[in-house]
Amino acid sequence: MIDFDALANLPENGRYRQQRHPVPIVVALIRSGERFLLIQRKSDSYGGQWALVGGKWDFGETLATAVTREVQEETSLETRFVALKGLVSERVHPPTETLSAAHFLLLVCELVVTNGEAKEQNEGAVAWFTLPEIEALHEANGIIPSDYEMLHQFAEQPGDAVHFEADMIAAIGGQAAYASTMVRFERENGR
């Protein structure tokens, strides 16, 4: 039995890119009728497997900006953020001691296509799949297991998770003349 809690004690050189904290990753649930968009990963990890479109959340971006940017980079589609569907803490234990462990915080977002056709970019082939086709991929180990579960857990879930965006100007040393200022604190759901 693998002890996933032991990953917290793993030295940084045994972690993916010497992670000190979970890396935030945006993941897109994109539906067109009864089909969902998947990408076939080219990277070393999960290479050849199908997955939900997504990637790293860049510093300074809102959640909506991050996920729509990743979708455009990986598929050329223009999309609109609809909702944050949920969060997944994904700990990845290496299959051998020579490979790195990883920890990601996956922000699963629902998006709708506003313009374009899905086209392969640098990350891998893209294609639309029905749920029965996704089931067949799962049975053949052709889809990343956590992405398969995210599809099933969040695709049919009504509503959205509470998601606020806050923009602040920080205080300097607690002095009244330099007090913190809130510029924005609002619910973000794209609707």
C-alpha positions as CSV (number, residue, x, y, z in Angstrom):
1,M,0.0,0.0,0.0
2,I,1.4,3.4,-1.0
3,D,1.5,6.0,1.8
4,F,0.4,9.2,0.0
5,D,0.7,11.2,3.3
6,A,4.5,10.4,3.2
7,L,4.8,12.7,0.2
8,A,4.8,15.7,2.6
9,N,8.2,14.5,3.9
10,L,9.7,13.9,0.5
11,P,12.8,16.1,-0.1
12,E,12.4,18.8,-2.7
13,N,14.7,17.1,-5.2
14,G,12.2,14.2,-5.3
15,R,9.3,16.5,-6.2
16,Y,8.2,17.7,-9.6
17,R,10.1,20.9,-10.3
18,Q,11.1,21.0,-6.6
19,Q,7.5,21.9,-5.6
20,R,7.2,23.5,-2.2
21,H,3.4,23.9,-2.5
22,P,0.6,22.4,-4.7
23,V,0.6,23.9,-8.2
24,P,-2.7,25.5,-9.3
25,I,-3.9,24.0,-12.6
26,V,-7.0,25.1,-14.5
27,V,-9.0,22.4,-16.2
28,A,-11.8,23.0,-18.7
29,L,-15.0,21.0,-19.1
30,I,-16.2,22.0,-22.6
31,R,-19.3,20.5,-24.0
32,S,-20.9,20.8,-27.4
33,G,-24.2,19.0,-27.4
34,E,-23.6,15.5,-26.1
35,R,-19.8,15.7,-26.7
36,F,-16.9,16.8,-24.6
37,L,-13.6,18.1,-25.8
38,L,-10.4,16.1,-24.9
39,I,-6.8,16.5,-25.7
40,Q,-4.3,13.7,-26.3
41,R,-1.2,14.6,-24.3
42,K,2.2,14.6,-25.9
43,S,4.2,15.3,-22.7
44,D,6.2,12.6,-20.9
45,S,3.7,12.4,-18.1
46,Y,0.5,10.9,-19.4
47,G,1.8,11.0,-23.0
48,G,-0.6,9.4,-25.4
49,Q,-3.5,9.5,-22.9
50,W,-6.6,11.7,-23.5
51,A,-7.4,14.4,-20.9
52,L,-9.4,17.5,-20.2
53,V,-7.8,20.6,-21.7
54,G,-6.0,22.8,-19.2
55,G,-2.7,23.9,-17.7
56,K,-0.9,26.2,-15.3
57,W,-2.5,29.3,-13.8
58,D,-0.1,32.2,-14.5
59,F,0.6,34.8,-11.9
60,G,-1.8,37.8,-12.0
61,E,-4.5,36.2,-14.0
62,T,-8.1,35.8,-12.9
63,L,-9.4,32.2,-13.0
64,A,-11.6,32.9,-16.1
65,T,-8.6,34.5,-17.9
66,A,-6.3,31.5,-17.0
67,V,-8.7,28.8,-18.2
68,T,-9.8,30.5,-21.4
69,R,-6.1,31.3,-22.3
70,E,-5.1,27.7,-21.8
71,V,-8.0,26.5,-23.9
72,Q,-7.1,28.9,-26.7
73,E,-3.4,27.9,-26.5
74,E,-4.2,24.2,-26.7
75,T,-7.1,24.1,-29.1
76,S,-7.4,27.6,-30.8
77,L,-11.0,27.8,-29.5
78,E,-12.4,31.0,-28.1
79,T,-14.4,30.2,-25.0
80,R,-16.3,31.9,-22.2
81,F,-16.0,31.0,-18.5
82,V,-19.4,29.8,-17.1
83,A,-18.6,28.4,-13.7
84,L,-16.1,26.9,-11.3
85,K,-17.5,23.4,-10.8
86,G,-15.1,22.1,-8.1
87,L,-11.6,21.7,-6.7
88,V,-9.5,18.5,-6.8
89,S,-6.3,18.1,-4.7
90,E,-4.3,15.6,-6.8
91,R,-1.2,14.0,-5.3
92,V,0.9,12.0,-7.8
93,H,3.1,9.2,-6.4
94,P,6.0,8.3,-8.7
95,P,5.9,4.7,-10.1
96,T,9.7,4.4,-9.4
97,E,12.2,6.1,-7.1
98,T,13.9,7.8,-10.1
99,L,10.8,9.8,-11.0
100,S,9.4,12.8,-9.2
101,A,6.2,13.0,-7.1
102,A,3.8,16.0,-7.6
103,H,0.9,17.7,-6.0
104,F,-1.6,19.8,-8.0
105,L,-4.7,21.8,-7.0
106,L,-7.0,21.4,-10.0
107,L,-9.7,24.0,-10.5
108,V,-12.3,22.4,-12.7
109,C,-14.2,25.0,-14.8
110,E,-17.1,24.9,-17.1
111,L,-16.7,26.8,-20.4
112,V,-18.7,27.3,-23.6
113,V,-17.3,27.8,-27.0
114,T,-17.9,31.2,-28.5
115,N,-15.9,31.0,-31.7
116,G,-13.7,28.7,-33.7
117,E,-13.1,25.0,-34.3
118,A,-10.9,22.8,-32.1
119,K,-7.5,22.3,-33.8
120,E,-4.3,20.5,-32.7
121,Q,-1.7,22.9,-31.3
122,N,1.6,22.1,-29.5
123,E,0.1,20.1,-26.7
124,G,-1.5,17.3,-28.7
125,A,-4.4,16.2,-30.8
126,V,-7.9,17.4,-29.8
127,A,-11.2,15.7,-30.4
128,W,-14.8,15.6,-29.3
129,F,-16.1,12.5,-27.5
130,T,-19.5,11.3,-26.3
131,L,-19.9,9.8,-22.8
132,P,-20.0,6.2,-24.3
133,E,-16.8,6.9,-26.2
134,I,-15.2,8.3,-23.0
135,E,-16.3,5.1,-21.2
136,A,-14.5,3.0,-23.9
137,L,-11.4,5.2,-23.5
138,H,-11.5,4.6,-19.8
139,E,-11.9,0.8,-20.2
140,A,-8.8,0.8,-22.6
141,N,-6.8,3.0,-20.2
142,G,-6.8,5.7,-22.8
143,I,-7.9,8.6,-20.6
144,I,-6.1,9.9,-17.5
145,P,-8.2,8.4,-14.6
146,S,-8.6,11.6,-12.6
147,D,-9.8,13.4,-15.7
148,Y,-12.3,10.6,-16.3
149,E,-13.6,11.0,-12.7
150,M,-13.7,14.8,-13.0
151,L,-15.9,14.5,-16.1
152,H,-18.3,12.2,-14.2
153,Q,-18.3,14.2,-11.0
154,F,-18.6,17.7,-12.4
155,A,-20.2,17.5,-15.9
156,E,-23.7,16.8,-14.7
157,Q,-23.5,18.7,-11.4
158,P,-26.0,21.5,-11.4
159,G,-24.9,25.0,-10.4
160,D,-21.4,26.2,-9.5
161,A,-19.0,26.4,-6.6
162,V,-18.8,29.7,-4.8
163,H,-16.0,31.6,-6.5
164,F,-15.0,35.2,-5.7
165,E,-12.2,37.3,-7.2
166,A,-10.5,39.8,-4.9
167,D,-8.2,42.7,-6.0
168,M,-6.3,44.4,-3.2
169,I,-3.7,47.2,-2.7
170,A,-1.5,46.1,0.2
171,A,-0.8,48.2,3.3
172,I,2.7,49.3,4.1
173,G,3.6,48.6,7.7
174,G,0.1,49.0,9.1
175,Q,0.3,52.8,8.8
176,A,-3.0,54.6,8.4
177,A,-1.7,56.7,5.5
178,Y,-0.9,53.5,3.7
179,A,-3.9,51.3,4.6
180,S,-5.0,48.3,2.6
181,T,-7.5,49.1,-0.1
182,M,-10.0,46.7,-1.6
183,V,-10.5,47.4,-5.3
184,R,-12.8,44.5,-6.0
185,F,-14.4,41.6,-4.2
186,E,-17.1,40.0,-6.4
187,R,-18.6,36.7,-7.2
188,E,-17.3,35.5,-10.5
189,N,-19.5,33.1,-12.5
190,G,-19.4,34.5,-16.0
191,R,-23.2,34.7,-16.2
